[in-house]
Amino acid sequence: MKILVVFDSRTGNTEKMAHAVAEGVRGAGVEPVVRKVDEANVDELLGVQGLILGSPVYYGLPTAKIKAFIDESVKFHGKLEGMVGGAFCSAGGTHTGSETTIMALLEVLMVHGMIVQGTSAKNHYGAASMGAPDDDVEVCLRMGERLAKLVKKLNS
Ligand SMILES: Cc1cc2nc3c(=O)[nH]c(=O)nc-3n(C[C@H](O)[C@H](O)[C@H](O)COP(=O)(O)O)c2cc1C
């Protein structure tokens, strides 16, 4: 079982989060496939059971590159039903667009018919970090672990 982690990152913060999320996925026994959005190929969506999108917050929204990847995914519209989805982001501040960015991504995943799981612990909608994820690595790990466990549950 595999989870594709697609992220954008200009200054490395979201990239660090992506690797922490992937570590959590691996720790729960699912193989993470990590792709920077420039190298990501939507065709990989057909070979995985989960998709986690990560983006810096740009004006309260995901970046244009992530949106372009999403728009490419129309190629498989209707074929990704029941896949597990998740989202995380890095912002320049707190209360400056993290949740709007994550929710925008979760909405996309839901349009694809994916299954999204929040958490009652902190970062309810998905991992969010201010700048580098130094204090938020644990949240990223837990998120990867949570979604990997869901993938295993749904595909066993
Ligand atoms: C074009 C642009 C728009 C941004 N807009 C926001 C914003 O609305 N809110 C915010 O908190 N940070 C904003 N930032 C800051 C980035 O989200 C932040 O620096 C982030 O950690 C960058 O992630 P990266 O290192 O993965 O590129 C913006 C940065 C850029 C370049």
The ligand as a Gaussian input file, in Angstrom:
#p B3LYP/6-31G(d) Opt

LIG

0 1
 C        3.675000      34.894000      -2.825000
 C        3.659000      34.591000      -1.340000
 C        2.482000      34.750000      -0.644000
 C        2.436000      34.457000       0.714000
 N        1.250000      34.592000       1.377000
 C        1.172000      34.276000       2.694000
 C       -0.055000      34.380000       3.407000
 O       -1.101000      34.773000       2.894000
 N       -0.054000      34.046000       4.716000
 C        1.078000      33.610000       5.353000
 O        1.017000      33.293000       6.547000
 N        2.253000      33.481000       4.703000
 C        2.327000      33.793000       3.388000
 N        3.515000      33.656000       2.717000
 C        4.666000      33.077000       3.442000
 C        4.854000      31.568000       3.189000
 O        3.629000      30.859000       3.295000
 C        5.820000      30.987000       4.199000
 O        7.048000      31.661000       4.132000
 C        6.044000      29.501000       4.024000
 O        6.696000      28.974000       5.168000
 C        6.876000      29.192000       2.781000
 O        6.951000      27.805000       2.625000
 P        8.147000      27.121000       1.791000
 O        9.434000      27.319000       2.583000
 O        7.772000      25.668000       1.729000
 O        8.212000      27.759000       0.448000
 C        3.589000      33.978000       1.371000
 C        4.789000      33.841000       0.650000
 C        4.833000      34.137000      -0.688000
 C        6.129000      33.965000      -1.446000

